[in-house]
Amino acid sequence: MAKIIGREKEIQTLAEAMKSERSEFVAVYGRRRIGKTFLIKEYFNNKFSFLFVGTRGISKATQLDNFALALQRQFAIDFKPALQNWFDAFHLLEDLLTKKRTKGKRVVFIDEMPWMDSPKSDFVPALELFWNGWANMRDDIVLIACGSATSWMVDKVFHNRGGLFNRITRHLYLKPFTLNEVEKLLHSQGIQWDRYQIAQCYMALGGVPFYLTLLNRSESLSQNIDRLFFSSENAPLRMEYSELYSALFKDPEKYMTIVKALSAKRDGMTRNELIEQCGFGGSSITKVLSDLERCDFIFGYSQFGNKTKNTLYRIKDFYTLFYYKFVEKDDGKDNCRWSHILQSQQVRIWQGFSFELLCLLHLDQIKNKLHIDVISNYSSSWRSSDPNNPAQIDLVIQRGDRIINLCEMKFSSSPYSIVKDYEMRLRERMGLFVNQTHTRCGIHITMVTTFGMVRNSHYHSIVNSEVCLDDLF
């Protein structure tokens, strides 16, 4: 238990499932490498009544053979049973669990469940019968269904229209770590970087625990990135991309087309813009966008004054963004490429893009710093409708006390200084916003920066509030 960083709510949910007076069907889902299996194994100290891990890309017969072997080993039976279908498999599991008398809840952990549902498989109806016809009739079973293919988990388990409809008793959706959780994880690994370095690390790897465990405390951040992405053609996170989307989605090319388009567009894209650029639409793009949102690769962001139409989609996965910015077209000849380009304009542009994303994904921390977390509020973005005066504000917070915060996000290695020209641009943008939205609310300019602001005359003239990097932790 001591090894688990964060996940307090998830741990509480598992504890409640173990203490309840009924059988529990617990669904654990989230993107690849997010720590689902680690959480379950650490919480239960690897002590399960039965554990099975599905294997990607194998036939139903081979999957059943593996299941039979797991039954033989874990229940110490003398022979490997011959299983013709998944109904046989689950019926035998029922019999073996019934004969093995133990005190308290019996935990059945089925990991990577989506991979067990091969084409024309009877896996889902057999699972329905196992739960409805046996486990749910008892009070001592905790069935944990885990999978990275979030779209499968949602479609086949949560939104099941058959025997599993409304049968899930508890949900555990694992999100990427926040900056605070990343800092704790790095410290647990003996990595004592300052928060500026941790933020840059987050901007490359995101809050994905597995990626962070690959960091070497004896190396600097730039050395780690070189080793993980550029040291060779087989560098760990260079190879990861080819598996990431194909392991989660059928027809992964469509998904990669969407995230590639969004990785190149700093201010996001609407559905119609994505259709025009990516070449497919209708129900197909609806499903792709929905699946990508479910897996934390993208997020939809409302535009000010319109909560339902013209949603802006933005890349959410920092690893994907970093891959397309620096790795996809890399020729592999410079195994210290990151160290060599660290001070380049290309990197500075990426830092600005990524820091904006970092801020948007730590919106709760921004609101807390502004002391508006207890006030009703609504966050959105805004685009100018005047083609002659293009402008965009990535974060608009409309508050119940009739104040609107227009947030500007700036990444820099020292306190940020507003100069005269930038103050004028802020005033012009604020004027456009007021004129086009016809708002009567008060307008506050909020600066979100890494190391705070230089308190010069331009700062005092235009800035109402500020948030710095430490606040995001």
Sequence and secondary structure as in RCSB ss.txt:
>XXXX:A:sequence
MAKIIGREKEIQTLAEAMKSERSEFVAVYGRRRIGKTFLIKEYFNNKFSFLFVGTRGISKATQLDNFALALQRQF
AIDFKPALQNWFDAFHLLEDLLTKKRTKGKRVVFIDEMPWMDSPKSDFVPALELFWNGWANMRDDIVLIACGSAT
SWMVDKVFHNRGGLFNRITRHLYLKPFTLNEVEKLLHSQGIQWDRYQIAQCYMALGGVPFYLTLLNRSESLSQNI
DRLFFSSENAPLRMEYSELYSALFKDPEKYMTIVKALSAKRDGMTRNELIEQCGFGGSSITKVLSDLERCDFIFG
YSQFGNKTKNTLYRIKDFYTLFYYKFVEKDDGKDNCRWSHILQSQQVRIWQGFSFELLCLLHLDQIKNKLHIDVI
SNYSSSWRSSDPNNPAQIDLVIQRGDRIINLCEMKFSSSPYSIVKDYEMRLRERMGLFVNQTHTRCGIHITMVTT
FGMVRNSHYHSIVNSEVCLDDLF
>XXXX:A:secstr
 TT  S HHHHHHHHHHHHSSS EEEEEE STTSSHHHHHHHHTTT  SEEEE  TT  HHHHHHHHHHHHHHHT
T SS    SSHHHHHHHHHHHHHHS  SS EEEEEESGGGG  TT  HHHHHHHHHHHTGGGSSSEEEEEEES H
HHIIIIIIT SSTTTT   EEEE     HHHHHHHHHHTT    HHHHHHHHHHHTT HHHHHT  TTS HHHHH
IIIIISSTT HHHHHHHHHTTTT SSHHHHHHHHHHHHT TT EEHHHHHHHHS  HHHHHHHHHHHHHTTSEEE
E BTTBSSSS EEEE  HHHHHIIIIITT  S  TTHHHHHTTSHHHHHHHHHHHHHHHHTTHHHHHHHTT TTS
 EEEEEEE S TTS  EEEEEEEETTSEEEEEEEE  SS B   HHHHHHHHHHHHHHHHHH   SEEEEEEEES
S B   HHHHHH  EEEEHHHH 
